[in-house]
Amino acid sequence: MLNRVRRRQGRIAIILVAVALFVGGGTGACVSRLLTAGYDDRTLAVHTYSLFNQKTPAVGLNSSWNGDWVFRRDRLELIDQYFRAHRADVVLFQQAMQKAHGEIEWDQAILAAGSFAEFNWRSEPVAEYEDTSETESMVVAASSVAGMKQRQAGESPSLWHVGPDGFLQASAVELGGQMAAVFNLQMPQKIERDPIWFSFIGERVRDWLKIQGICPKRVIIGGYIPADVEARSFAEFMENLGLKDSSEGLCDVAMKCQTANPVNEIFRLSSDGVLASQADRILVPKSAIVYSAGRAHDTSVQAPPYEKAMGFTQLWPSIRSGWEASIRLASCTSGFSL
């Protein structure tokens, strides 16, 4: 009996040593490589976030926020503070703004002067506003960890219109010696009336992957995707591209995943009674490992005097919370098929 107990204690000790090595490095690094064979060497921190173009009319404010760069700069400061405290490798921005082609009132220049100083940017203009002399863009920002592929002369289209106010932006980054496709998506506001757009997006994604020669196991799609996960069109889109939602298994309590929420004063003043929902997502291949995922940029601060005069009690970073996910993509062999 005593010998059996000792043998059992010995087995437990061996397991504990293996765990310690795995966590602490050294020999554990070999164990880690064995467990993650066929995957990138490191995790990738991906964020999606709307910078809010301030074009939606506000109900109940004492002044308009349209073209108001004092209000915008205050919001961008909160966004910069968030990214200073949270790791980001690839960030998908929707509704990024620039005033009159200048560098003073320009989201990219403001953020690049702070937490995004070492990032490469790929920006695609999508709208012009004559009343405020502003340009709106879809933007992908990548750190040095994710080498951004630069635009080449004669390059195939990398931006598509999705309905009257939706856009799909494609870009490529290099991770661990292999390319990965990053798609920045802003669905139309009336998505529920246009389920055909998921089929359109799926075709653009597959065609772009084929042109770029990128493996389907190395695809990231993020952005404003207020889809009904039970809808057939969305389910077929996910299945045809072999994707899963990074929020899968995390939304047993709906509030944990709601990026659009009336608690946010900016959303409440501009949503005209729209209910809380998960409107922002990051979609990854089924083969990808998702280590963590959740809402981001969902805290406010007391409104400064200028915003209080407008009618706010709290200053929020944007119209909705963002979404972030820590993932690891599978590697691909040279013989993959599209």
N, C-alpha and C positions, 0 to 999 in steps of 0.2 A: 504493500500500500504506500509506504513512504517513498519507494523508488518511483512509483507512478506519479506521485505528487511532484517529485524533483524533476522528472522528465517533462511534465507539463509546465513547470516554472521555467525550465530551460527554453522550451519552445516560445513562451511568452517573451522572454528576454531577447531572443533572436528577432522577433517581430518588432519589439520596441527599438532595438538598435537600427533595424532597417528603416523604420519610420524616421528616427532621428537623423540618419544619414541623408534620407530623401529631403527632409526639411532644411537641414543645416548646410548642405553643399558637399564638397569633397566627393566621396564615393557616391553620395546621393545624386550628384549630377549625372552619373552614368545611369542610375536607376531612372531618373527623370527622362533622359534621352530614350531609354527603352520604352517607357510608358507613352511617350509622345512621338514615336517613330512614325514618319509619314505626315507630320505636321510641321508648321513653321516653328522656329526655335523659340519664339517669344510671343506673348499675348499682344493683342492690338486693342487699344482703347479708342472706341469710335463714338462720336457724339453727333446728334442731329439737333438743330435749333433754328427756329424762325427768329430773325432779328426784327420783324414786324415793320412793314412799310408805312404805317400810320395813315393809310388811305381809307380805312374803314371809318365811316362817320361815328363819332362818339355821342351817345345820348346822355345828357345830364351834366356835361362839362361846361365850365364857364367860358372856355375858349377852345378853339380847334387845335388838335395836335397835328394836323396835316402840315408837313414841312417844318415843324417846330424842332429845330436842332438843339435847343437848350434841353428840352425834354428828352430828346434822343441821346444826347451825350450823357445825361444822368443815368439813363438805362444802360448804355454801353459800359459805363464805369462799373456797374454791378456785374455785368457779364464778364468783364475783364477780371474782376476780383474772383469770380467763380473759377475761371480757367487758371488763375495763378495757384489755386489750391487743389485743383484736380487734374490728374494726368489726361492728356489728349494726344493721340497720334494722327487721327483723321477726323476732321470736323466738317459736317455738311450744313451750310448756312442757306436758308431761304430768305428772300426779301431783304437782301443786303442793299444798302442805299449809298448813293454818291450825289452830292450837290454840284451842279454846273461843272462837272469834270474837274473839280478842284481836289486838293489834298487835305484841306482843313476840315471840311464837312464831308467825310468819307469813312464809312464803317471800316473798310480794310486798313486805311492808314491809321485810324484811331486804335484799333486792336493790335496792329502790327507794332505800334509804339510801346506796347505793354506785353501781355502774356503770349502774343503770337509773333514775337520778334524773330524767332528762328524758323518760322513756317513758310512754306511755299504756297502760293495761292493760284487757283485756276478760276477765273471769273467769266461768266457768260451773261451779257446784258439781255434782259427780257422785256423791259418796259421803259417808256419815257413819259414823264409827267411835265407838261408844259407849264401848268399853273405854279409849280414850285421849282422848276428847272432841276429836276432830280432824275436819276437813272436807277432802275432796280435791276439787280443781278442775282443769279444763282451762283454760289461759291463753294468750292471744295478747298479746304486748307489742310496741308499735310506737313507733319514734322519731319526732321531728318531721318527718323526711323522708317518712315514710309516715303521712299523717294518718289516724288511726283514726276510723271512722264510729261515732258514739255510738249507744247503744241508744235506740230510739224507743218511745213508748207504742203498744201494739197491734202491735208488730213481729212478723213471722212467726217461727216457731220457728227457733232457731239452734243447737240441741243435740239430738242423737239418740243413743239407745243402740244399740250395735252388739254384739249378743250379750250374754252375762252380765257381761262386764267390759271392754267396748269402748265407745268414744264418738267421735262426730264433732261438732266445733265449727266453726261458720261465722262469719266476720267479714269486714268490708270495709275497705279502706284506699284512700286517694287517692294516686295516683302520677302526677306530671306532668300533672295536670288531668283524669285519667281514673281511674275506680274499678277496683280489682282485688279479686278474691275470695281469701280466705285460709282454707283448711280445715285444722284441727288434728285429726289422726286418731290414735286409739289402737285398734289392732285387738285382737280377743279373743286371749287366750293360746292357744286351741285353734283357730287360724285354719285349719289344714290340714283340720279336720273340717267346716268351715263355708264352703265356697267361695261359697255363695250371697250372703254378705255383701258381696262386691265389687259385685254387681248392685244390692243395696240402697243402697250408698254412692253408686254412679253415679247412681241415680235422685234421691237427695237433692241431690246436687251440681247436676244439671241443673235441678231444680225451683227451687232457691234462686237460681241464676243468672238464671232467667227472672223470678222475683219481683223481684229487685234490679235487673234490667236490665243485668247485667254481661256483657261479651263473653267467650266461651269462650277467647279467646287471652290472657285476663288472669286466669288461675287458678293458684294455688299450693296444692298438697296436701303436707303434711309430717307426720312423726310416726313412731310405732312401726308399721312396715309390714313384718313379717317374711315377705314373700311369696316363693313360689317363682316366679321370673321366667319359668320354663318352663311354669307352670300355665296352662291354658286360661282359667280364670276371671279371672286377673290380666291376661293378654294382651288379653282382650276388654274389660275395664275400661279399660285404657290406650288401646286403639284407639277405643273409643266416645267417650271424652272428649278424644281428640287429644293425649294426654300422652306425655312421655318421662321417663325417670329421669335426674336430674342426674348420677348416677354412671356413666352410659352411656359406655363407652370407657375407664373409669378402673380397672376391676377385672380387668385381665388377670392380676394376682396377687391372689388372693382376700383375702389378709391386709390389703391396702391399704384394703379397704372393710368389714372386719368390725367392726361397732360392738358386737357381743356377743362377748366373748372371755374365756375362763377365766383369762387373765393378770390380769384385774381381779378382785381378791379378793372384792369384794362380789358380783359376778356368779357367781364360782365357788362361794361359800358358799350361794347361794340358787337355783342353776340345776339342781341335782340331775342333773349329768352332761350337760347340754345342750351340744351342740357349738358352736364358734364360727360366727358367721354375720353377714350384713348384715341387721340388724333395723330400722334407722332410715334413712329416705329422705326426699328432697325431690323431688316430681314437678312438672314444669312443662310448659307447652304445647310442642308440637313446634316452633312458630314462635319460641320464646324462645331467646335467645343465652345459653349457659352459658359464662362466662369461666373459672370455676374451681369446684371442688367437692371435698370431702374430709371425712375424719373430724375431729372436734373434741372437745375436753375428754378427751383420751385419755392424760393423764400423771398420775402420782401423786407424792406426797411421803412422806417417812418418817413413819410413824404417830407421833403425839404419845403421851405416857404413857397417857392415858385409853384411846385406841384400842388400844394395845399390850396393856393389861390385858384388853381385850375379846377379843383373839386375833389382831389384825391386825399385819402387818409394815409395810404401806404403807396410806396413806389415799388413797382414790380419790374423785373428785367425785360419782360416781353409779354406778348399777348397770351402765350401758353408756356407751360413747362417744356423742357427738352427731354430727350431720352439718350441714355448712354449705355454702352455694352462693352464688356471686356471679353474678347473672343480669340480663338486660335483657329486659323484656316488650315485645311488639309492641303498637303502638297499634291502635285499632279505628275504623272509619268509623261514621257514624251509621246505616248500613244493614245492620249485621251481623245474622246470623240465629243463633238458638239451636237 
